[in-house]
Amino acid sequence: ELEFVFENNKLLLDENIIKSIESLSPSAMEDFVIEILRNSKEYRRVMPSPKTRDGGVDFRCITHNNLRILGEIKKWNKPVSEATIDRLAGAMKREKVRHRTKIKGILVATKGVSDIALKTARMEHIEIWDIHTLVRMIKKQSLGLNAYSFLVKDNSYWEGFHGI
């Protein structure tokens, strides 16, 4: 019984989180991803880029082992194409020259990326976060979630009194 409740809750929770993400405007989505990064223990100095003319970069941050991250966020209704990967890779190369350090990219694409874009992203050291990645991060951080406990009868306890 309890296993059914937990499994059902997990599925409903994931569906509800996905619906909430899908209801965000593209601008709100950028703010939300910044919030996820700021609440994560993995990233620090998370800075959003200007809302316009961002050069293919929506945020910058640094990992705790001082790796620079450039990120782009796309809330589209279809997979992201290779052109978006190319823009982010170009921004990463410029940043690498400017700061003389290793750069990693993160592309947040709610509907994922095309097959060719995925191959290009791997070659360019760009990590892809789809909507399921965001769901996992939200749940790990309990971001925007409330926990409740409830009581359930322990059948094995009561069985010990039968026949007495």
C-alpha positions in Angstrom: 0.0 0.0 0.0 2.6 2.5 1.1 4.8 1.7 -1.9 1.9 2.5 -4.2 1.3 5.8 -2.4 5.0 6.8 -2.7 5.3 5.8 -6.3 2.0 7.6 -7.2 3.1 10.7 -5.4 6.5 10.7 -7.2 4.8 10.5 -10.6 2.2 13.2 -9.7 5.0 15.4 -8.2 7.1 15.2 -11.4 4.1 16.0 -13.6 3.1 19.0 -11.4 6.7 20.3 -11.4 6.8 19.9 -15.2 3.5 21.8 -15.6 4.8 24.6 -13.4 8.0 24.9 -15.5 6.0 24.8 -18.8 3.8 27.6 -17.5 6.7 30.0 -17.1 7.4 32.7 -19.6 10.9 32.6 -21.2 12.0 35.5 -19.0 10.6 33.9 -15.9 12.3 30.7 -16.9 15.7 32.5 -16.9 15.0 33.9 -13.4 14.0 30.4 -12.2 17.1 28.7 -13.5 19.2 31.4 -11.9 17.3 30.6 -8.6 18.1 26.9 -9.0 21.8 27.6 -9.5 21.9 30.0 -6.6 20.3 27.4 -4.3 22.7 24.6 -5.5 25.8 23.8 -3.5 27.7 23.3 -6.7 27.7 26.9 -8.1 28.7 30.3 -6.7 28.8 33.8 -8.0 25.8 33.2 -10.2 25.2 36.2 -12.4 22.5 36.7 -15.0 23.4 38.4 -18.2 21.5 41.5 -19.4 18.0 40.5 -20.8 18.8 41.9 -24.2 21.9 41.5 -26.4 23.4 38.8 -24.2 25.6 37.3 -26.9 24.2 33.8 -26.5 24.8 33.7 -22.7 22.1 34.0 -20.1 24.2 33.4 -17.0 27.7 33.1 -15.7 28.9 31.3 -12.6 31.8 29.5 -11.1 31.9 26.0 -9.7 33.4 25.4 -6.3 36.6 24.1 -8.0 36.9 27.4 -9.9 35.7 26.3 -13.3 34.0 29.1 -15.2 30.5 28.3 -16.5 28.6 30.1 -19.3 25.0 29.1 -19.7 22.2 29.6 -22.1 18.5 29.0 -21.4 16.0 28.1 -24.1 12.3 27.5 -23.3 11.2 26.4 -26.7 8.4 24.0 -27.8 10.9 22.0 -29.9 14.4 20.7 -29.5 17.2 23.3 -29.7 19.2 23.3 -33.0 23.0 23.2 -33.5 23.0 26.9 -34.2 22.4 27.6 -30.5 25.2 25.3 -29.5 27.5 27.1 -31.9 26.6 30.5 -30.4 27.3 29.3 -26.9 30.6 27.6 -28.0 31.7 30.9 -29.6 30.9 32.8 -26.4 32.9 30.2 -24.5 35.9 30.6 -26.8 35.8 34.4 -26.4 35.6 34.0 -22.6 38.5 31.5 -22.6 40.7 34.0 -24.4 39.6 36.9 -22.1 40.2 35.0 -18.8 42.8 32.5 -19.9 41.0 29.7 -18.2 39.0 26.6 -18.9 35.3 27.2 -19.7 32.4 24.8 -19.5 29.0 25.5 -21.1 25.5 24.6 -19.8 22.5 24.7 -22.2 19.2 24.5 -20.4 16.7 23.4 -23.1 13.3 22.3 -21.8 12.6 20.2 -24.9 16.1 18.9 -25.3 18.3 19.3 -28.3 18.5 17.8 -31.8 20.7 14.8 -32.4 23.3 16.8 -34.3 23.2 19.5 -31.6 23.9 16.9 -28.9 26.9 15.6 -30.8 28.2 19.2 -31.2 27.6 19.9 -27.5 29.7 17.0 -26.4 32.6 18.1 -28.6 32.4 21.6 -27.3 32.1 20.6 -23.5 28.6 21.9 -23.2 26.3 20.0 -20.8 22.6 19.7 -21.7 20.0 20.1 -19.0 16.5 19.2 -20.2 13.2 19.5 -18.2 13.9 16.2 -16.4 17.3 17.5 -15.2 15.5 20.6 -13.8 12.9 18.3 -12.0 15.7 16.3 -10.4 17.5 19.5 -9.2 14.3 21.0 -7.9 13.5 17.8 -5.9 17.1 17.5 -4.6 16.9 21.1 -3.3 13.2 20.9 -2.3 12.9 24.2 -4.1 9.2 25.3 -4.2 8.2 22.0 -2.5 6.5 21.3 0.9 7.0 18.0 2.8 4.1 16.5 4.7 4.0 13.4 6.9 0.9 11.2 7.5 0.1 8.3 9.7 -0.6 4.8 8.3 -1.8 1.8 10.2 0.9 -0.8 10.8 -0.7 -4.1 9.9 2.1 -6.2 11.2 1.8 -4.7 14.6 -2.0 -5.5 14.8 -1.5 -9.0 13.4 0.5 -9.8 16.6 -2.7 -9.5 18.7 -4.9 -11.8 16.6 -5.7 -15.1 18.3 -4.8 -13.8 21.8 
